[in-house]
């Protein structure tokens, strides 16, 4: 199911405090889409596409856990990121940590003590905003697996161009010519920031603007979540 | 009795302290631990520093090697940070290849160098396309009591400030490098990025500079890196409890104050040695 962002024109989320208001017209994210339940062996799977960036995710579990990794009061979550070429490096480890801790915060892990959950993320193509695509694919796969979660989350990447404009969901070319790059994970309950990962230097105002823009963009992704679930579980007439 | 309480229910033990607005080690909620910096601790390294943040101890040695510049960036040198968490520093680390935390910390150090532009890679070039410096910053944790990222970032900065590279000349006839170990020159550090870490307890209480136990019980961790101009060079929050923009603003304010304190401390230490 591919959905362009033009379909949605929801009222913007309002922010208080020093955060800037941003109109929906300024927030444009690339066309995105998702397919769930496409692998037969996994307990949940999804592929997420943002423009040309594409990630395949699979969830296994709750299953038996290695004794050394067992946690007595909650499930052990393991995230594995596979790059398109070569072996996972230090960069992938750092991304794994970000995705894992975000998932840990949204999953109700205490419902499955002494068990293991594995999320495997395979990069299929990278055209910018890869970390946010990992987050989105991971969330869709966990939903498909039917794991109990306290909230959903989505990933949004913002790039600050050398002239100061903020680009949401940048392509690889836009990322290369930006002076700062930020990825946020936004939760669906209060639209607050669950994860941040940044590159480059920027001012405090710029970061607040980027958060506001990401929160507005997250609205589109969350309504997509809602829409895709509604289609999947509604009885076809 | 207190020791039993701590082992049986560490979370409740910490809560009982936080209710009174203090922490088990006697600190206030927004207080950093005593920070000690020692530079030039390893005489055989080109630059070194030892930092203690409460009990957390990190040592860094900078080794400079001559290398060939990469084909894509002929006028640039290299700087390679590496964080090691040996089993010596805490029971939570096992011998063997570096774990996720060590690798993530190494990546974070590399990100700080790149994002803050503390060092221009062009400064490490000796002769364009032929010869450049490759600086290996090896960070080893000797005692792990939480807040590794702050300690590592500070140790690396202090060690780089302490680094003095020998003079190198490329022989015109043979093309071989000639190193003059007697004449050394310091690196030009353009920015002073300082990390400040926080953790969130029970989804609400904010703690500054968490110790190992607090870190383990926390629901979220966050590290903010700022430079002397108040610009942010990195906001790293790997996950956990969601935070609002206002809350982040508060943390950034605290991190800016910390940057000033640490910058002053480093300047004082550097001056004391010259």
Interface residues (C-beta under 8 A of the other chain):
Chain A: X15 X17 X18 X19 X90 X91 X93 X94 X96 X97 X98 X99 X100 X101 X102 X103 X104 X105 X182 X185 X186 X187 X189 X190 X192 X193 X194 X195 X196 X197 X198 X199 X200 X201 X202 X203 X204 X207 X208 X211 X212
Chain B: X100 X101 X103 X104 X106 X107 X108 X111 X114 X115 X116 X117 X219 X220 X227 X230 X231 X232 X233 X234 X235 X236 X237 X238 X239 X240 X241 X242 X243 X244 X245 X246 X248 X249 X252
